[in-house]
């Protein structure tokens, strides 16, 4: 009996300590799911692992990075060549572009897939589902910006005709029209992220995945994969820079948009338009998950003179382009698009080549932005007046 009481006491103390730790963690500014937990505390052990998390730069390192970026930006690409790169952005050899995407996503995502919510697809889906259940009651469907609960139909967007869900009538069918939870991956490539997501969706009724890329060959690869099924996925060719090009589904129906290592390939003058258009696709309460290159990443500092197109925007030797963001720039773009910050942070890591004894400072921006949930629509004043 004494042993049993001792065990219960120890167990209670352990649970209490764990609860306090969770509370401290949740009240911090770090994301609920930490980016990584491999912290370099002993510099002499730097080559024991391939990647170290949450690296802090010294002022000297920061200044050195700025100087190197300024130096490789001195000589700009000629205007006529810049125009050529813009025109040819859509006709690069698809094989090469897929190699680049594979290299980027494998080196930057799979190495951290146990903790990074952008590479751990189950966590992305579960987190989005949490917002869905919280905001929509878990038993709802969305049509053209309306959320229809089992108990009542409530408009989440302005509707000049004042129609509720029952009055909307039957819309033209589109892929995923019967789904209650929808995800879009922009720039899906050959499907490195698509198929881990599909593995979750195929066992979750009411869910649907859209994925697009402007390379038709990449989209065909996704469609020809054994895991592809049009019952819960629609892959299509799309140029996100073309505002006039319609999506194969209505606005305001998406719960989650994945925008991972895509925006950096687009000319800075077109980025805001792309973000604005994507924001229109989200339903109120929907989430956009973003990850891309950060300012002074090793990839930026390695460029030689003559590869800079404009400030922090470069062209690689094969013609592909890349921009390096600050988190303030990211916040500003998504804020102008009407989205609210949930998370916006700089992910600094130390990547190590253990064989060559080379250290590389990696910098990425990781963000989550949400479309505000409108609890009520504007109702004409005359309909709200009390009649005697």
PLY file of the C-alpha trace (Angstrom):
ply
format ascii 1.0
element vertex 388
property float x
property float y
property float z
element edge 387
property int vertex1
property int vertex2
end_header
0.00 0.00 0.00
2.87 2.33 0.88
4.56 1.57 -2.44
1.30 2.23 -4.26
0.88 5.62 -2.54
4.49 6.49 -3.39
3.93 5.62 -7.04
0.75 7.74 -7.19
2.58 10.69 -5.58
5.46 10.47 -8.05
3.03 10.10 -10.96
1.01 13.15 -9.86
4.17 15.25 -9.50
5.31 14.18 -12.97
1.95 15.09 -14.54
1.94 18.46 -12.75
5.49 19.22 -13.92
4.60 18.22 -17.51
1.50 20.44 -17.40
3.55 23.43 -16.24
6.12 22.83 -18.96
3.38 22.75 -21.60
1.91 25.99 -20.25
5.30 27.69 -20.35
5.85 26.46 -23.88
2.42 27.60 -25.07
2.89 31.06 -23.60
6.21 31.57 -25.40
6.59 33.10 -28.83
7.76 29.84 -30.36
5.25 27.89 -32.48
3.23 25.14 -30.80
5.16 22.61 -32.88
8.87 23.58 -32.52
10.88 23.85 -35.69
13.61 21.65 -34.26
15.27 20.69 -31.03
18.88 20.07 -32.02
20.68 22.98 -30.38
24.42 23.50 -30.74
25.77 24.16 -27.23
29.33 22.96 -27.76
31.01 24.42 -30.90
33.57 21.63 -30.87
30.78 19.17 -31.72
29.50 21.10 -34.74
30.34 18.31 -37.21
28.54 15.60 -35.27
25.21 16.33 -37.03
24.09 17.60 -40.46
21.82 20.36 -39.15
21.58 22.54 -36.04
18.39 24.44 -35.13
17.59 27.96 -33.85
21.00 29.43 -34.62
21.74 32.92 -33.29
23.91 35.12 -35.48
26.54 37.37 -33.96
26.64 41.01 -35.02
29.84 40.25 -36.93
28.16 37.43 -38.88
25.19 39.68 -39.68
27.42 42.49 -40.94
29.53 40.07 -42.97
26.40 38.66 -44.66
25.16 42.16 -45.54
28.54 43.05 -47.05
28.63 39.90 -49.18
25.07 40.48 -50.44
25.87 44.11 -51.24
29.02 43.05 -53.08
27.33 40.44 -55.28
24.55 42.93 -56.09
26.85 45.64 -57.47
26.66 44.39 -61.06
23.06 44.00 -62.27
21.85 41.85 -65.16
21.22 43.93 -68.28
17.59 45.00 -68.84
17.25 43.11 -72.11
18.41 39.92 -70.39
16.05 40.50 -67.46
13.15 40.71 -69.91
14.31 37.46 -71.50
14.38 35.68 -68.13
10.84 36.90 -67.43
9.60 35.61 -70.79
11.42 32.30 -70.50
10.45 31.60 -66.88
7.60 29.37 -68.10
9.59 27.42 -70.67
12.58 26.26 -68.67
13.45 22.58 -69.14
10.93 20.82 -66.92
13.41 18.13 -65.93
15.81 20.75 -64.59
13.07 22.59 -62.73
11.93 19.37 -61.10
15.50 18.61 -60.06
15.67 22.03 -58.41
12.35 21.58 -56.63
13.34 18.11 -55.46
16.66 19.38 -54.18
15.11 22.34 -52.37
12.32 20.42 -50.71
14.35 17.36 -49.81
17.27 19.30 -48.33
15.12 21.83 -46.51
12.07 19.83 -45.52
12.74 16.13 -45.12
15.65 16.67 -42.74
13.25 18.26 -40.28
10.10 16.29 -40.98
9.71 15.12 -37.40
9.10 18.64 -36.08
8.40 21.01 -38.95
4.68 21.50 -39.57
5.38 22.34 -43.20
7.00 19.00 -43.94
4.95 16.87 -41.57
1.77 16.62 -43.63
-0.30 14.95 -40.95
0.30 17.92 -38.65
-0.63 20.42 -41.37
-3.88 18.61 -41.97
-4.68 18.19 -38.27
-3.92 21.84 -37.53
-6.13 23.02 -40.36
-8.85 20.63 -39.26
-8.66 22.10 -35.77
-9.45 25.56 -37.16
-12.22 24.07 -39.29
-13.90 22.35 -36.33
-13.48 25.37 -34.08
-14.89 27.87 -36.56
-17.42 25.81 -38.45
-18.58 23.26 -35.89
-17.13 20.32 -37.78
-20.44 19.50 -39.43
-20.62 22.14 -42.09
-20.19 22.66 -45.80
-19.12 25.81 -47.61
-20.59 27.17 -50.84
-19.35 30.42 -52.39
-18.30 31.85 -49.04
-21.26 30.54 -47.04
-20.99 28.09 -44.19
-24.08 26.00 -43.61
-24.21 24.31 -40.22
-26.58 21.50 -39.40
-28.53 23.79 -37.06
-28.63 26.94 -39.15
-27.30 28.64 -42.29
-25.10 31.64 -41.61
-23.49 33.94 -44.17
-19.81 34.71 -43.64
-19.50 37.15 -46.55
-21.52 40.00 -47.95
-24.34 38.85 -50.20
-26.16 41.67 -52.01
-29.17 39.47 -52.67
-29.43 38.54 -49.00
-29.75 34.87 -49.82
-28.90 32.20 -47.29
-27.57 28.74 -48.05
-30.97 27.31 -48.79
-31.67 30.03 -51.36
-28.38 29.77 -53.19
-29.68 26.97 -55.32
-27.64 24.25 -56.89
-24.27 25.39 -58.18
-22.56 23.93 -61.20
-20.53 20.92 -60.14
-16.73 21.21 -59.95
-13.96 18.87 -58.72
-14.28 18.58 -54.95
-17.69 20.28 -54.87
-19.01 17.72 -52.39
-16.04 18.05 -50.02
-16.25 19.82 -46.67
-12.48 20.38 -46.26
-10.27 21.47 -49.16
-6.51 22.04 -49.56
-4.58 23.63 -52.44
-0.85 23.18 -53.00
0.59 25.84 -55.31
3.59 24.75 -57.37
3.20 21.04 -56.69
5.99 19.93 -59.05
6.14 16.17 -59.45
4.20 15.61 -56.21
6.79 15.50 -53.40
4.22 17.01 -51.04
1.08 15.84 -52.80
1.33 12.16 -52.00
2.07 12.44 -48.25
-1.04 14.64 -48.02
-3.11 12.20 -50.08
-2.07 9.40 -47.74
-3.94 11.28 -45.00
-6.87 12.44 -47.11
-7.77 9.06 -48.57
-8.68 7.90 -45.05
-10.56 11.08 -44.14
-14.06 11.41 -45.62
-15.13 14.80 -46.92
-11.63 16.03 -47.79
-10.17 17.06 -51.13
-6.77 18.20 -52.46
-6.14 20.55 -55.37
-2.59 20.88 -56.70
-1.26 22.99 -59.54
1.91 23.79 -61.42
2.54 25.74 -64.64
4.61 22.83 -66.00
2.24 20.45 -67.79
4.81 17.66 -67.57
4.89 17.91 -63.78
1.09 17.78 -63.57
1.04 14.71 -65.83
3.54 13.00 -63.52
1.24 13.62 -60.56
-1.77 12.29 -62.45
0.08 9.16 -63.57
1.15 8.24 -60.02
-0.44 5.13 -58.53
-1.67 7.10 -55.49
-3.52 9.68 -57.58
-7.29 9.38 -57.47
-9.71 11.97 -58.86
-12.12 11.10 -56.06
-10.03 13.12 -53.61
-7.50 15.01 -55.76
-7.46 17.33 -58.77
-4.13 18.24 -60.40
-4.21 21.00 -63.00
-1.93 23.29 -65.00
-2.05 26.89 -63.78
0.03 30.08 -63.93
-0.54 31.92 -60.64
0.79 35.14 -62.20
-2.08 35.24 -64.70
-4.91 37.00 -62.89
-7.29 36.39 -65.78
-6.82 32.62 -65.64
-9.69 31.05 -63.66
-9.24 28.28 -61.12
-11.31 25.11 -61.61
-13.32 25.92 -58.46
-15.09 28.98 -56.97
-13.51 31.56 -54.67
-13.73 31.25 -50.88
-13.90 27.47 -50.65
-10.37 26.52 -49.49
-9.48 25.66 -45.89
-5.71 25.50 -46.44
-3.27 26.79 -49.07
0.33 25.55 -49.17
2.77 28.08 -50.67
6.18 26.49 -50.15
9.30 27.66 -52.06
7.12 29.10 -54.82
6.74 32.85 -54.25
10.53 33.38 -54.37
10.57 32.28 -58.04
8.17 35.07 -59.07
9.20 38.60 -60.02
8.82 40.91 -56.98
6.49 43.21 -58.94
4.02 40.33 -59.35
4.15 38.84 -55.86
1.44 40.99 -54.30
-1.00 40.19 -57.09
-0.36 36.46 -56.61
-0.94 36.68 -52.85
-4.09 38.79 -53.33
-5.56 36.21 -55.72
-4.75 33.28 -53.43
-6.32 35.07 -50.47
-9.61 35.24 -52.40
-9.62 31.45 -52.67
-9.61 30.98 -48.89
-12.88 30.69 -47.02
-13.22 32.91 -43.92
-11.12 31.24 -41.24
-8.96 29.48 -43.86
-5.17 29.26 -43.44
-2.28 29.97 -45.80
0.95 28.15 -44.88
4.11 29.77 -46.25
7.77 28.77 -46.29
10.53 30.25 -48.45
14.08 31.62 -48.58
15.11 34.21 -45.97
17.44 37.18 -46.38
21.16 36.31 -46.30
20.65 32.60 -46.69
23.79 30.80 -47.91
22.18 30.47 -51.35
22.05 34.28 -51.62
25.62 34.86 -50.47
27.01 32.33 -52.95
25.93 34.28 -56.04
28.71 35.84 -58.10
28.58 39.36 -59.52
26.39 39.72 -62.58
23.59 37.43 -61.36
21.58 40.08 -59.49
18.35 41.14 -61.22
17.24 43.62 -58.59
17.61 44.02 -54.84
17.69 40.52 -53.26
16.45 38.95 -56.53
18.86 36.76 -58.51
19.06 34.49 -61.54
20.79 31.12 -61.37
23.03 29.78 -64.12
20.16 27.75 -65.62
17.80 30.73 -65.84
15.69 30.04 -62.74
15.17 33.02 -60.43
15.03 33.37 -56.66
14.13 36.10 -54.16
15.22 36.25 -50.50
12.60 37.59 -48.06
12.53 39.30 -44.68
9.67 38.44 -42.36
8.52 42.09 -42.48
8.13 41.85 -46.26
6.14 38.65 -45.89
3.91 40.19 -43.21
3.28 43.25 -45.35
2.28 41.22 -48.43
-0.18 38.99 -46.63
-1.52 41.84 -44.53
-2.26 43.87 -47.68
-4.12 40.82 -48.99
-6.40 40.96 -45.94
-4.90 38.03 -44.02
-4.06 38.00 -40.32
-0.74 36.76 -38.90
-0.87 33.56 -36.87
2.86 32.84 -37.11
5.70 34.67 -38.87
9.25 33.81 -37.96
12.82 33.52 -39.21
14.08 29.94 -39.13
17.89 30.06 -38.85
19.84 26.80 -39.07
23.41 25.71 -39.44
23.74 23.11 -42.18
26.93 21.06 -42.09
28.80 19.06 -44.71
30.52 16.63 -42.38
32.70 15.12 -45.10
34.05 18.42 -46.45
33.93 20.14 -43.02
31.87 23.01 -44.46
29.36 25.08 -42.45
26.45 26.89 -44.13
24.11 29.40 -42.50
20.59 28.64 -43.75
17.77 31.15 -43.37
14.09 30.50 -44.15
10.87 32.34 -43.43
8.01 30.26 -42.05
4.58 31.79 -41.69
0.89 31.07 -41.19
-1.74 33.62 -42.15
-5.49 33.33 -41.67
-8.43 34.89 -43.46
-10.53 36.73 -40.87
-13.71 34.99 -39.81
-16.65 37.32 -40.46
-19.33 36.47 -37.94
-22.08 38.39 -39.64
-22.77 40.14 -42.92
-24.00 43.68 -43.40
-27.75 43.79 -43.14
-29.66 46.75 -44.69
-30.65 49.23 -41.98
-34.35 49.11 -42.80
-34.49 45.37 -42.07
-33.10 45.88 -38.56
-35.60 48.55 -37.44
-38.32 47.50 -35.07
-41.82 48.08 -36.37
-44.44 49.46 -33.96
0 1
1 2
2 3
3 4
4 5
5 6
6 7
7 8
8 9
9 10
10 11
11 12
12 13
13 14
14 15
15 16
16 17
17 18
18 19
19 20
20 21
21 22
22 23
23 24
24 25
25 26
26 27
27 28
28 29
29 30
30 31
31 32
32 33
33 34
34 35
35 36
36 37
37 38
38 39
39 40
40 41
41 42
42 43
43 44
44 45
45 46
46 47
47 48
48 49
49 50
50 51
51 52
52 53
53 54
54 55
55 56
56 57
57 58
58 59
59 60
60 61
61 62
62 63
63 64
64 65
65 66
66 67
67 68
68 69
69 70
70 71
71 72
72 73
73 74
74 75
75 76
76 77
77 78
78 79
79 80
80 81
81 82
82 83
83 84
84 85
85 86
86 87
87 88
88 89
89 90
90 91
91 92
92 93
93 94
94 95
95 96
96 97
97 98
98 99
99 100
100 101
101 102
102 103
103 104
104 105
105 106
106 107
107 108
108 109
109 110
110 111
111 112
112 113
113 114
114 115
115 116
116 117
117 118
118 119
119 120
120 121
121 122
122 123
123 124
124 125
125 126
126 127
127 128
128 129
129 130
130 131
131 132
132 133
133 134
134 135
135 136
136 137
137 138
138 139
139 140
140 141
141 142
142 143
143 144
144 145
145 146
146 147
147 148
148 149
149 150
150 151
151 152
152 153
153 154
154 155
155 156
156 157
157 158
158 159
159 160
160 161
161 162
162 163
163 164
164 165
165 166
166 167
167 168
168 169
169 170
170 171
171 172
172 173
173 174
174 175
175 176
176 177
177 178
178 179
179 180
180 181
181 182
182 183
183 184
184 185
185 186
186 187
187 188
188 189
189 190
190 191
191 192
192 193
193 194
194 195
195 196
196 197
197 198
198 199
199 200
200 201
201 202
202 203
203 204
204 205
205 206
206 207
207 208
208 209
209 210
210 211
211 212
212 213
213 214
214 215
215 216
216 217
217 218
218 219
219 220
220 221
221 222
222 223
223 224
224 225
225 226
226 227
227 228
228 229
229 230
230 231
231 232
232 233
233 234
234 235
235 236
236 237
237 238
238 239
239 240
240 241
241 242
242 243
243 244
244 245
245 246
246 247
247 248
248 249
249 250
250 251
251 252
252 253
253 254
254 255
255 256
256 257
257 258
258 259
259 260
260 261
261 262
262 263
263 264
264 265
265 266
266 267
267 268
268 269
269 270
270 271
271 272
272 273
273 274
274 275
275 276
276 277
277 278
278 279
279 280
280 281
281 282
282 283
283 284
284 285
285 286
286 287
287 288
288 289
289 290
290 291
291 292
292 293
293 294
294 295
295 296
296 297
297 298
298 299
299 300
300 301
301 302
302 303
303 304
304 305
305 306
306 307
307 308
308 309
309 310
310 311
311 312
312 313
313 314
314 315
315 316
316 317
317 318
318 319
319 320
320 321
321 322
322 323
323 324
324 325
325 326
326 327
327 328
328 329
329 330
330 331
331 332
332 333
333 334
334 335
335 336
336 337
337 338
338 339
339 340
340 341
341 342
342 343
343 344
344 345
345 346
346 347
347 348
348 349
349 350
350 351
351 352
352 353
353 354
354 355
355 356
356 357
357 358
358 359
359 360
360 361
361 362
362 363
363 364
364 365
365 366
366 367
367 368
368 369
369 370
370 371
371 372
372 373
373 374
374 375
375 376
376 377
377 378
378 379
379 380
380 381
381 382
382 383
383 384
384 385
385 386
386 387
